[in-house]
Amino acid sequence: MINEKFEELLRVQEKIKGYSFSYSNIYLLPYLRIIVGYYENIGIAKVNPEEVIKFAKNISFKEKIGMSFFFFKQYLSAKRRPANETNLLDVFDEVDVLYFSHDKHLKEVKNQKINVWTSPIDQIITNNFSLRSETIQLTDDGRQGELSRRLYNLKKKVYLKRSFKQLLSAFRMNVAAASNVNGFNEFIKALDESKLGVTFSYGEVNERIEYMIESIQFFKELLIAKKPKVVFIYSFYMEKFLAVVYAARSLNIPVVEIQHGLIRPHHFAYTHWDKVGLQNLFFLPNYCLTHDEPTAALINSTAGHHIRAFFVGNFNLIEELKKRIVNPQSTILSKENISDRHILVTTSTTEFLPEELCNTIKNDHDFVWHIKLHPRYTNELGCQQYINTFKGKNVRIYYKEDLSVFDFFELCSVHITEWSYVAIEAEALGLTNIIVGDVGRDLYSDQINQGSFFYSYTEQDIVKILSDYSIFDRKNRKAIAPELAEQRLLRFFKQEILKE
């Protein structure tokens, strides 16, 4: 499934790689490939230019002048720097190491908000080098301080700019459009002829590209002001992060991506970039710090000309384990009978659990089932659906409870999922993983083929796997060596960043 989609995208990429894809001196093909891979349908509701022109013809000249004046006034208002707004160069202090994070991965520890991916690395680097560091939380809702407010205003400006351009276009006036770049029409044609099923709206793509260009310039100003020696980031293919990456690399500031999830041979962001050609790929980070050696080898073999990967370890996992050793937590899970056989089920999407897994849970009388709903995809209604489905069973549903998957690892011996990255973390600690569904089969094909993960096709398969009670043996647990991960990180930082 995912493999086929990725191969199809590579075929599209091969068809159009000879075009320049240049807009404002930025090579856009990597950006377009990423948004196709992750967002699929961009602005499905397409605007028919003929209808816009027809609308423009049917309104009075006075109305046309009024509309034009309104958009022009709004655009100038958004573009004009407020009188009390200082230059970015005067607002932010210089640093040596700069981290960018997202509020989705924040947690509170001792009344202080930290990011689960960047904070452990920052702590190690700060403890070993006399370097100034800072973490910037990116959000565009305008409520999180100076930087957030400026990003919010930037987005408004781009939206008004697009609206004004659409109005000019309705009057048959020629306007510069991002989709006019060399190769864009060929890209759309190749997508239409492919099996990807991707739909692009020119207006939506124009706005996204315009916003990307403006954001890159914004982050250039920020980075010039802060003068970091290195930028750390994660989920670099998120659009705000892509602008940060491009801005930093265009200023010769190295960018280090921290692995935060599963990376496999068909990953749209990390693999097969070497096939693009020799043009600059500033949308990609210089480095990627991975959780395991096979992932580093995969990136280096398919994208090593553009992204160099180094195996260091999963510091989020390490920090969670260290915290529990020093200060064992008392949670609602502490009330469970540890002698029972506990199973953790993690959800991955908005879809309900596969039918074969639901039937297994409904018909079981031997195990305690802990279903942890993914916070990104669930709500009160979704949680209630699970409660109603498994009513009266030996099943616990978790949605808003202050629990992480690591709390469940201390209790459960078996983990079942469609394709959650939790499987990799569970494997590191010696839990048994059972994968259900076609997506998980593709993502975890290596582990399934090697026999380290189970794959279930039917309810009978799941029941058969669980009937071997040895998989619940807590003697299977593994220990990790945090000091080795720290040594690998410091060695990378000295050699690649400090050049010592």
Buried (B, 14 or more C-beta within 10 A) or exposed (E): EBEEBBEBBBBBBEBBBEBEBBBBEBBBBBBBBBBBBEEEEBBEEEEEBEEBBEEBEEEEEEEBEEBBEEBBEBBEEBEEEEEEEEEBEEBBEEBBBBBBBBEEBBEEEEEEEBBBBBBBBBBBBBEEBEBBBBBBBBBBEBEBEEBBBBBBBBBBBBBBBBBBBBBBBBEEEEEEBBBEBEBBBBBBEBBEEBEBEBBBBBBBBBBBBBBBBBBBBBBBBBBBBBBBBBBBBBBBBBBBBBBBBBBBBBBEBBBBBBBBEBBBBBBBBBBBBBEBEEEEBBBBBBBBBBBBEEBBBBBBEBBBBBBBBBBBBBBBBBBBBBEBEEEEBEBEBEEBEEEEBBBBBBBBEEEEBBEBBBBBBEEBEEBBBBBBBBEEEBEEEBBEBBEEBBEEBEBBBBBEEEBBBBBBBBBBBBBBBBBBBBBBBBBBBBBBBBBBBEBBBBBBBEBBEEEEBBBBEEBEBBBEBBEEEEBBEEEEEEEBEBEEBBBBBBEBBEEBBEEE
